[in-house]
Amino acid sequence: MKKTILVGLAILAVSTSGALAAKKMTKPKAPAAATTATTAGAPPPMLGQVSAADRALYEKSQRESGMKK
């Protein structure tokens, strides 16, 4: 009887601590003025496009690994 109650309390403690930890990990919201000022002039991101820095890093990795084009 005591063992059943102890196991039940342990399961409750583990499940409750996980739920509370997940709730605390949310990101704080940025102030509205800061968000509008930084994204007002920027164009929307295009899906599927790679930046020049990413492409250069990819090519460098290909050369260093010995892969042929």
C-alpha positions in Angstrom: 0.0 0.0 0.0 2.7 2.4 1.0 4.8 1.5 -2.1 1.8 2.2 -4.4 1.3 5.6 -2.9 5.0 6.4 -3.1 5.2 5.4 -6.7 2.1 7.4 -7.5 3.5 10.5 -5.9 6.8 10.0 -7.7 5.0 9.8 -11.1 2.9 12.9 -10.2 6.1 14.9 -9.2 7.9 14.0 -12.4 5.0 14.8 -14.7 4.3 18.1 -12.9 7.9 19.2 -12.9 8.1 18.6 -16.7 5.0 20.6 -17.3 6.2 23.5 -15.2 9.6 23.5 -16.9 8.0 23.5 -20.4 5.9 26.5 -19.4 8.9 28.5 -18.2 10.9 28.0 -21.4 8.7 30.3 -23.5 10.5 33.3 -25.0 9.7 36.8 -23.7 7.9 39.0 -26.2 9.9 41.9 -27.7 8.6 45.4 -27.3 6.3 46.4 -30.2 8.4 49.5 -31.1 11.7 47.5 -31.5 10.0 44.9 -33.7 8.5 47.5 -36.0 11.7 49.6 -36.4 13.9 46.7 -37.3 11.6 44.9 -39.8 10.0 47.9 -41.4 12.5 48.4 -44.2 13.6 44.8 -44.6 12.1 42.8 -47.5 10.3 39.6 -46.5 12.6 36.5 -46.5 12.4 34.4 -49.6 11.9 30.7 -49.1 14.5 28.5 -50.8 17.2 31.2 -51.2 20.6 30.7 -49.8 22.9 33.6 -48.7 26.3 34.1 -50.3 28.0 33.3 -47.0 26.1 30.0 -46.7 27.0 29.1 -50.3 30.7 29.9 -49.7 30.8 27.8 -46.6 29.1 24.9 -48.5 31.7 25.1 -51.3 34.6 25.2 -48.8 33.2 22.2 -47.0 33.0 20.3 -50.3 36.6 21.1 -51.2 37.9 20.1 -47.8 36.0 16.8 -47.8 37.4 15.9 -51.2 34.0 15.8 -52.9 34.1 16.4 -56.7 31.5 18.4 -58.5 
